[in-house]
Amino acid sequence: MKTLKELEEIRKRTLETINVRKDRTGTRVVVGMATCGIAAGARPVLMSIMDEVKKNNLADVVVAQTGCIGMCRLEPIVEVYKPGEDKVTYVKVTDAKALRIINEHVMQGKIVEEYTIGAGDK
Amino acid sequence: MEMYRSHVMVCRGTGCTSSNSEQIVKNFEELLKQHGLENEVVVERTGCFGLCALGPIVIIYPEASFYSLVKPEDVEEIVNEHLIKGRVVKRLLYAETIENDTIKSIDDVDFYKKQVRIALRNCGVINPENIDEYIAFDGYKALEKVLTGMKPTEVIDTIKKSGLRGRGGGGFPTGTKWEFAAKSQADQKYVLCNADEGDPGAFMDRSVLEGDPHAVIEAMTIAAYAIGSSQGYVYVRAEYPIAVKRLAIAISQAREYGLLGQNIMGTDFNFDLEIRLGAGAFVCGEETALIASIEGERGMPRPRPPFPAVKGLFGKPTILNNVETYANIPQIINNGAEWFAAMGTEKSKGTKVFALGGKINNTGLVEVPMGTTMREVIFEIGGGIPNGKKFKAAQTGGPSGGCIPMEHIDVPIDYDNLIALGSMMGSGGLIVMDEDNCMVDIARFFLDFTVDESCGKCTPCREGTKRMLDILEKIVEGKGQEGDIEKLETLANTIKNSALCGLGQTAPNPVLSTLKYFRDEYEAHIYDKKCPAGVCQGLAKYTIIEDKCKGCGICAKQCPVTAISGKPKTPYIIEHEKCAKCGVCLEKCPFGAIIKA
């Protein structure tokens, strides 16, 4: 027997994990996971992004992966798509950088300029 | 619950399951484990996506990549490319989702674009064997709203105002039905669900039970509260093993969560559900026959009144609604009567699920707002007729319905328009026929079905349909006589007016409607001894074209009744009196010199 409160908790908790099937309007964080990306360490980056999203209960954030976009020397590449905003491309991302991207850009809307393709490639 | 970056949804509806989707699930699970991805990617067995013609179907989120016709051996490529490297396997994508080499969202594809999924909203989206996923998408919220804040009369008013009508056939207003039962005084009342889906070609009720069983449970509980019942039964065909299994799982999960049983959600309201299996008699979809069957009697109808709302199961007030009708209820409670009534036509509100079958490209299940035209359903959503053939008619309402010809294809579909055209909504089977279908043969097929399924209780149905079938068989065999059409019409009208139940009263519809729109085909069979579509074997005539025949003699050697004769190197001849119309000669002729007319 579940109380109404427990049902609401189940609803919230489950929605966080399966909302990706219905609501495709939130923020998308895309990690380049082609051979070049994986070789450069994209997997740990992907894992730390997922952990951080989960830890902060970011139900409307989708973590996806994509193939090679042609700038293999800059991998691991992470792109953030926020609804109504331009795409932001981060390059040479590490676990630690990924955490900042999620905390500052995804959660607070502040782009981490120094990791973007414009700054990071210098 | 774990957080997964990717959700692999594999259709485990009946259609995809029979094309081996369970093996696909197993391959995914095994390969994901091998690659150590089992904590990142989840594989879910889900209900029907509707595009059954292209099954097995696999959808991968968050990209919502729509893979069709997936084979178990394709799984390795999907795992290696899509799930490990993030590269969508274009080769396996549903072709309609690729336009100019870019991938479109599945919501923008013709098949889904015009659909509004209410009854089917969770089908293909959730794992039907996991109550938490149903709850996540607002499941059991309507029940909570009803039990904690609405009086039974308010529930009934909401359903009445929504304009919801029965989705199983007749189209009786659901709220009014509930009101009758609510007003009947009794120590016990019953809530029944009719899942005895029997129309050939209709499978929406099965899909709802397979893909979203909790929606039906929630709706029945709401209905029980509205009329004051504590016991319900779902009468479902034993031929739907997956639906029965998922429903049983859902019922036990609901009991475990206290959503069925005593003191539901901590209130003093009690309600429980049981499953009753039907043995497959078509007549048991008729409400009084269904009730008799649940009581353990032989499944036969009885005259009404008294209506079940007054005197139903075990003599107590009873409501009986169809699966699809119930699937709408929680949505109406959650979103309000006005939301529902804003969709559809003046007298038919909401949406209707259609099972597309026959000569149509996208065989499957679609849900459209009432008032959508047949043309939109068949040509836009359904993808039109295969092989460039011409549309002839659409059959709706199964053995109780009729045909809609080309000239009425732009009529908005709703209950009343279909009846005005001599057909009916029925449960929503929609069988498309092209120029190669013989309408007399179609009428014969449906009548053959009703003769088989007649329970035999009343004479008009038992004897009358049999006599009609005799005449139709005579006609398709080429033995039709003058006066046959008139005899069919007299019999049809007599049966319509005098049969006991819906099965008999509507059994002549396929004949009457084909006579109305395709009388010329009947006449061609009877007077010209010709089947214009070339379907009726008895009327087929095989002829050798002299100019094309090289006189090889292959046809004569192959003919099982030695009806072909001739001299080598000169044109051969078929003796029509001897010909058994088997068609072997036509198949074997290397020069295409034999034609069937």
Interface residues (C-beta under 8 A of the other chain):
Chain A: M1 K2 T3 L4 L7 I10 R11 R13 T14 L15 E16 T17 I18 N19 V20 R21 K22 R24 R28 V30 V31 G32 M33 A34 T35 I38 L46 M47 M50 V53 K54 V62 V63 A64 Q65 T66 G67
Chain B: M1 E2 M3 Y4 R5 S6 H7 M9 E40 Y61 P62 E63 A64 I84 K85 G86 R87 S105 V125 I126 D132 E133 I135 A136 F137 D138 G139 Y140 K141 E144 T148 Y257 G258 L259 M265 G266
